[in-house]
Amino acid sequence: MQKKRRKTYGISITSLILFILCSFFYVLRIGAYYGGNCDLGHLLLCMEFPFLQAVPMQDAAPEPTAQPDPLPPGISIELIPGAPDIDLGGSEPKILIYHTHATEAYFKTKDSTYEDSSKWRTNENDKNMIAVGEKLAEELRSYGIAVLHDTTNHEPPKLATAYSRSVVTMEKYKEKYPSLTMFIDVHRDAYGNNPKEIADYVTIDGKEYARIMFVVGTGKGATGTGYSEMPDFEANYALAKRITEYVAGIDEGLVREIRVKTGRYNQHISDQCLLVEVGHNANTLEQALNSVDFLAEAIANCGGLTSGQLSLSP
């Protein structure tokens, strides 16, 4: 019995020594990787202790800024390139506004009611996305930008194939007007199948605004194989980010986080393709039209055609 106990005791000491040695070298390796700049909590998480894997980091890395602090040695990051150079000046058309889903409509109010063409949709162009697109075109023109607004309803005969028809419209305009550089597909998002009340808006100086969100497609597709002609995701994303940040500078509540999806959304036509969701079906048309003022200013600002912000104007 005594011999057996000595054997068990010897195995325990050996295991403990091996554990300490392995841990010591593992900590050294992590410390070297992070340049000696990581705390105990970070070390334990890197060692994948199961009871710590769901614990959030207390010292999360700050959001990147225009002039980020130097990174510790041994760390590299991949940055998305900036938005392409944008020239919105001149008399030739520079922006095409169009609608893949033209009949999308908003929450009905006593001042804005309409006849349904289907659920949350209407063919009345003064109540659907055509009205929002026209307001955006008017506002952009007020900055001296030459804008075209196509009002084609691309939804018939089947909603699911609308993008295959709207891309034809884009290509026709691009061929006819080679000066076009920016293409803006104006939509509204879906807050729910049947919202019961007006929701998710921002009030600034007593005026209500719908929230704006951009959708950017990677073009990878559902299977990950991608399209034969891929969108310039980096450029499109950078442009959407630039506009989002500008509007957020007016009021953070005016924008939602950019939604990245695997679809293409016809964003291969240019490196300045935007799909913007101006509010959703729990917003009113008035709230959406109000937000267009900020959206137009942000777009014009990208072309260097404005300074200052509407919310700060006297």
N, C-alpha and C positions, 0 to 999 in steps of 0.2 A: 504493500500500500504506500509506503514511504517513497519508493522508487517512482511509482505512478504520479504521486503528488509533485515530486521534483520535476518530472517531465512536463506536466501541465504548466507549472510555474515558469519553466524555461521557455516554453512557447509563447507565453504572455509577454515576457520581457522582450523577446525577439520581435514580436508584432508591434509592441509599443515603440521600440527603437526605430523600426522600419517606417512606422507612421510618422514619427517626429522628423526623420530624415527626409521623407517624401514631402511632407508639408513645408519643411524649411526650403528645399530646392524649388518647390512650386511657388512659394511666396517670392523667392528671389527672381524667378522667371517673370512673374506678373509685375513685380516692382520694376524690373528692367524694361518691360514692354511699355509701362505707363510712365517711364522716366522717373520713378520714385515718387510719383505724385498721386497715390491712391490711399484712401483711408482703410481702416479695418473692415468696415461694412462692405466696401467695394471688393476687398480681397476675398471676404467670405462668399460674396455673391459669385465672384469669378471662379471660386472653388466648387460652386454648384452644390452648396449645402441645401438639401431639399426643403428644409423648413424655412429657408430664407428666400426661395425663388420668387415668391409672390409679394415680397416686401418692396415697396417703391423706394427708389433712391431719394435721399433727402437733399442731396446737392446735385440736382439735375443740371446738365450742361445748358448754358444760356443760349437763347436764340441767336443765330449768326447776325451780325450787324454789318454795316458798310465797311467798317474797319475793325475786324475781329482781333481779339488779343492773340498773341503768338501761341501756337499749339506746343504742348510739351514734345520733347524729342521722341521720335519713333511713331508719331501719330500722323496719319494723312487722311484727308477727307476729299470727297468728290463734290465739286460745286456745280450747280446748274448754271450754264452761261447766261449772261444778261439778255434782256429783250433786244431784238434786232433794232437797227436804226430805223426810226419812224419819221417819215416826211409826209405830213398831212396838208401841206400848203399847196398853192397853185390852183388853177381853174379847172384842171382835168379831174375827173372823178377819182377819189382815193379810197372811199369806203362803200361797200355794199352791205346794206341791211336786208335780211331776208328771214323767212320763217319756215322751218321744216314742219312745225306744228302750229299753223296759223290760227286755228279755231279755239285754242286753249283760252279759257275764260276764268274770271275771278268770282269772289263771293258776291252774291247779289245783295244790293241795298235798295232802299226806296228811291235813291237818286241814280242808281245804275242797275237796272234790271234788263233782262234780255230773254229771247226765246231760245231754248235749248236745241242744239242740233244733235247732241248726245250728252251724256253726263259730264258736267263741268266744261262744256264746249258750246260755242255759238258761231253761226255764220255772219252775225252782225259785226262788221269790221270796225265799228266805233266802240265795240265792247270787248273785243278779243285782242290777240297779240298784234294785230295790224295797227291798232290804236297806239300801243306802246312803242312799236317800231317807228311809227310816224312821228311821235313826240321826240324820240331819240334823234331821228333825222333832222327835225326842225332845230333842236338844241345844238346839234353839231354844226349845222349850217350857220348858226349865230356866231360861231367861232371862226367862220370863214372857210370851213371845210366843205369840199364838194362831195356830196353824199347821194347815192342812189338807194331807193327803197323799193324792193320788189314785194308785191303783195300777193303773189301766187299762193294758192292753197295746195300744198303738196300732199295732203293726207289721202284724198281719194286715189285709187279705189280701195286701198288698204293702208291703215295707219302704220302697221309694222314695217312697211316698205317705203315710208315717206322719204328717208334719207337717200334712197336710190334715185328719187326724182329731184330733190332739192340740189343734189350735186350737179345735175344736168343744168339747172338754172345758173348755178355758180360758174360753171365752165362757159356757158354762153356769154355771160356778162364779162368774164375775164378775157374772152376772145375779142369781144366787141370793144371793151375798154381796157387796153393793156396797162393803163395807169393805175388800175385798182390794185391796192396792196393789202387792205384790211377787209375781212369778211366777218360780219357779226350776225349770228343766228340767235334771234331773240325768242325766248321761251318764258313760261312760268313753271315752277316746280309743283309737285303734288304734296300737300300737307297731310292728306288722308283721303280715303274714299268718300267720306261724307262729313266734312267738318260742320259743326253745329253753330259755331260762332267765329267772329273775326279774331285772329290770333297771330302772334309772332311778328310784331311790328315795332318800330322805334318812334318815339315822339321827341321832336326837337323844336323848341320854341313854339309849342302848341300845335305843331303840324305832324301828321302821321306819315311814316315812310315804310314801305316794304323792304325787306332785306334782300341783298343781291348776292348771288353765288355764281361762280364760273365752273364749268365742267370741261376738263381737258382729257382727251383720249390719247392713250399710249400707242394704239394701233396693234397691240399684241393679239387681240381677239380672244374669244372664249377658250380656244385650245392652246393659245400661246404661240402659234405658228406665225401670226402676223399677216398683214395684207401685202399684196404684191407691191403696192405703192404706200409707203409708210408716212405718217404725219411727222412734222418736225416738232416732236413733243417738247423738247427743251425750250425752243423759241416761243411756242404757244403758251407754255406754262409760265415762262418768265414774263410775258406780256400780261397774262391774267393776274399774276402775282403783283406786278407793278401797279395795275389799276386797283386791285383789291387793297393794297397798302395805302394808296392815295385816299380812297374812300374811307378806309378805317381811320385815317388821320383826321377826318372830319368828325366821325363818331364810330367807335369800334362796333357798335351794335348794328350798323348799316350793312355789314357784310357777314357772310358765312364762309367757312373754310372752303378753299378750292377742292372740288371733288375730282379725283383722278380715277378714270375708268379705262377698261381695256379696249373699248370701242374706238372707232376712228372718227366718227361724227363729221366726215367730210373735211377734216382739218389738215388734209394733205394738199389742199389747193394752194395754200400760202403759208408762210411762216408767221403770219399775223391773223390767225383764225381764232375767233372767240365764240363760245357758246355760253350765253349768259341767261341765267334764270332770274327774272325780275319778280321776286316774291313767289307766292304759291296760291293755291285755291282757297286758303283761309285769309288771304288778303283781299282788299278791295281794289278796284281799278284805280281809284283815286290815289291810294297808297303807292301803287306801282308807278303811276305817272309822276308822282312827287319824287320818287327815287331816281327817275331818269335824269333829273337835273344834275345830280351828283355823278351819275355814270357818265354823262356827256362831258362834264368838266374833267373827269379823270382821264377819259380817252383823249380829249384835246390837249391835256397836260402832257401826255406821252409824246405828242407831236410838237411840244414846245409852244403851243398856241394860247396858253393861259397862265396866269399866276394868281396866287391867292386861292381861297376856298369860299364856296358859296355861304357856308354857315358863319363865316367871319365877315361877310360883306355888310356894310352899313344899311 
